[in-house]
Amino acid sequence: MTEPSAGLRFSGRRRHGAYDVTDVKGVVARIAVSWTGNRFTVTDARGAPLCAARTSWWRLPTRWDATGPDGSPLLTVRMRGIARTSAEVHLQRGGRLVVQGSAWRRDFRVSDERGELVLTATPRSSVWSLRQHDHLVHHDPRTLRLPEVVALVQIWRTTVEEESATAAGAAVAGGSAAV
């Protein structure tokens, strides 16, 4: 990533029903997530549509489709691996990206087809918390546009949060069954 952005902060707490995405100047986007968690819409700082995404699965989706401000296809994310530690991203305008994460940590990185890093996301809150996490995101603005960054980061965060919640539920159920 030769010219990374100054950084975007993805809030882990809702404010007025949405999650803010901010840069050094203030709010650049607001993410509103459906109650089922299987879709979200994003507006810019003025309230104009920026992007949206949805999946047909309620829990542990394997594919997300994102659209741009006019509803046209923006990108598709396909989760890979049993622990969902990676994903393949197809940009509608052309190009393929690979997301690499961790089953235990909430940071992730995105590389282009040549293997060059184009986005990094680092959690800014406790790793052990089961609620959404703040993330600091740096990206190469020559490779990824704001709607693509916001859609991709929110899809990954949603997937990791669902994975964590499912694992926590299984651990609680397993622990209560052992009693």
C-alpha positions as CSV (number, residue, x, y, z in Angstrom):
1,M,0.0,0.0,0.0
2,T,2.1,2.9,-1.3
3,E,-0.3,5.7,-0.6
4,P,-2.6,4.7,2.3
5,S,-5.5,6.9,3.4
6,A,-5.2,8.9,6.6
7,G,-7.6,6.4,8.1
8,L,-11.3,5.7,8.6
9,R,-12.7,4.9,11.9
10,F,-15.6,2.5,11.9
11,S,-17.6,2.9,15.1
12,G,-18.7,-0.2,17.0
13,R,-21.5,1.7,18.7
14,R,-24.8,2.9,17.2
15,R,-25.6,6.5,17.3
16,H,-29.1,7.6,16.3
17,G,-29.7,4.0,14.9
18,A,-26.5,3.8,12.7
19,Y,-22.8,3.2,12.9
20,D,-20.6,6.2,12.0
21,V,-17.6,6.0,9.7
22,T,-15.4,9.0,10.3
23,D,-12.1,10.5,9.1
24,V,-10.1,13.4,10.5
25,K,-12.7,15.9,9.3
26,G,-15.8,14.1,10.7
27,V,-18.5,11.7,9.5
28,V,-18.1,10.4,6.0
29,A,-20.7,7.6,6.1
30,R,-23.5,6.2,8.3
31,I,-24.3,2.4,8.3
32,A,-27.8,1.3,9.2
33,V,-28.1,-2.5,9.8
34,S,-31.3,-4.4,9.5
35,W,-32.6,-6.1,12.7
36,T,-31.8,-9.5,11.1
37,G,-28.3,-8.5,10.3
38,N,-28.5,-9.8,6.8
39,R,-28.5,-6.4,5.1
40,F,-27.4,-2.9,5.6
41,T,-27.6,0.5,3.9
42,V,-25.0,3.2,3.9
43,T,-25.5,7.0,3.4
44,D,-22.8,9.7,3.1
45,A,-22.5,12.6,5.5
46,R,-25.3,14.5,3.8
47,G,-27.7,11.5,3.8
48,A,-27.4,10.5,0.2
49,P,-27.1,6.8,-0.6
50,L,-23.5,5.5,-0.8
51,C,-24.0,1.7,-1.0
52,A,-25.9,-1.2,0.4
53,A,-25.4,-4.9,0.9
54,R,-27.4,-8.1,1.6
55,T,-27.1,-11.8,1.9
56,S,-29.8,-14.4,1.7
57,W,-28.6,-16.1,4.9
58,W,-29.4,-14.9,8.3
59,R,-26.6,-16.6,10.2
60,L,-23.1,-17.3,8.9
61,P,-23.6,-16.3,5.2
62,T,-21.2,-17.5,2.6
63,R,-22.0,-14.7,0.0
64,W,-22.8,-11.0,0.2
65,D,-23.8,-8.8,-2.7
66,A,-23.2,-5.0,-2.5
67,T,-24.7,-2.3,-4.7
68,G,-23.7,1.3,-5.3
69,P,-25.7,4.5,-4.7
70,D,-27.9,3.9,-7.8
71,G,-28.6,0.2,-6.9
72,S,-26.2,-1.2,-9.6
73,P,-23.8,-4.0,-8.6
74,L,-20.7,-2.9,-6.7
75,L,-19.0,-6.0,-5.4
76,T,-19.5,-9.6,-4.3
77,V,-17.9,-11.2,-1.3
78,R,-17.6,-15.0,-0.9
79,M,-16.4,-16.3,2.4
80,R,-13.9,-19.1,2.3
81,G,-12.7,-21.7,4.9
82,I,-14.5,-23.4,7.8
83,A,-13.5,-20.7,10.3
84,R,-14.3,-17.9,7.7
85,T,-10.8,-16.6,8.0
86,S,-10.6,-15.5,4.3
87,A,-12.9,-14.2,1.6
88,E,-12.7,-13.5,-2.1
89,V,-14.0,-10.2,-3.4
90,H,-15.0,-9.5,-7.0
91,L,-15.3,-5.8,-7.8
92,Q,-18.0,-5.1,-10.4
93,R,-15.7,-2.6,-12.2
94,G,-13.1,-5.4,-12.5
95,G,-10.5,-6.9,-10.3
96,R,-10.4,-9.5,-7.5
97,L,-9.3,-9.0,-3.9
98,V,-8.5,-11.5,-1.1
99,V,-9.4,-10.8,2.5
100,Q,-7.3,-12.5,5.2
101,G,-8.4,-12.5,8.8
102,S,-8.0,-14.5,11.9
103,A,-10.3,-16.8,13.8
104,W,-9.2,-15.3,17.1
105,R,-8.4,-11.7,16.3
106,R,-10.5,-9.1,14.6
107,D,-8.0,-7.5,12.4
108,F,-7.9,-8.2,8.7
109,R,-6.1,-7.3,5.5
110,V,-7.0,-7.1,1.9
111,S,-4.7,-7.8,-1.0
112,D,-5.1,-7.3,-4.7
113,E,-4.5,-9.9,-7.5
114,R,-0.8,-9.2,-7.4
115,G,-0.6,-9.8,-3.7
116,E,-0.1,-6.1,-2.8
117,L,-1.8,-4.9,0.4
118,V,-4.7,-2.4,-0.4
119,L,-6.5,-2.3,2.9
120,T,-5.8,-3.0,6.6
121,A,-8.3,-2.9,9.5
122,T,-7.3,-3.0,13.1
123,P,-9.8,-3.2,16.0
124,R,-9.6,-0.2,18.4
125,S,-11.5,-1.9,21.2
126,S,-11.1,-5.0,23.4
127,V,-10.7,-8.3,21.4
128,W,-12.6,-10.2,24.1
129,S,-15.8,-8.1,23.9
130,L,-18.7,-9.8,22.1
131,R,-20.1,-6.6,20.8
132,Q,-19.2,-4.8,17.6
133,H,-15.7,-3.3,17.5
134,D,-14.4,0.0,16.4
135,H,-11.9,-0.5,13.6
136,L,-9.3,1.8,12.2
137,V,-9.1,1.2,8.4
138,H,-6.3,2.3,6.0
139,H,-6.8,1.8,2.3
140,D,-5.1,2.7,-1.0
141,P,-7.5,5.2,-2.5
142,R,-6.2,4.4,-6.0
143,T,-7.4,0.8,-5.6
144,L,-10.6,1.1,-3.5
145,R,-13.3,3.8,-3.6
146,L,-15.2,4.8,-0.5
147,P,-18.4,2.8,-1.2
148,E,-16.3,-0.3,-1.8
149,V,-14.3,0.2,1.4
150,V,-17.3,0.8,3.6
151,A,-19.2,-2.2,2.1
152,L,-16.3,-4.5,2.3
153,V,-15.4,-3.6,5.9
154,Q,-19.0,-3.8,7.1
155,I,-19.5,-7.2,5.5
156,W,-16.4,-8.5,7.1
157,R,-17.2,-7.1,10.5
158,T,-20.8,-8.5,10.3
159,T,-19.5,-11.9,9.4
160,V,-16.9,-12.0,12.1
161,E,-19.4,-10.8,14.7
162,E,-21.9,-13.5,13.7
163,E,-19.1,-16.1,13.8
164,S,-18.2,-14.9,17.3
165,A,-21.8,-14.9,18.5
166,T,-22.4,-18.4,17.2
167,A,-19.2,-19.7,18.8
168,A,-20.1,-18.0,22.1
169,G,-23.6,-19.5,21.9
170,A,-22.2,-22.9,21.2
171,A,-19.8,-22.6,24.2
172,V,-22.6,-21.5,26.5
173,A,-24.8,-24.4,25.3
174,G,-21.9,-26.8,25.7
175,G,-21.1,-25.6,29.1
176,S,-24.8,-25.8,30.3
177,A,-25.1,-29.3,28.9
178,A,-22.1,-30.4,30.9
179,V,-23.7,-29.3,34.2
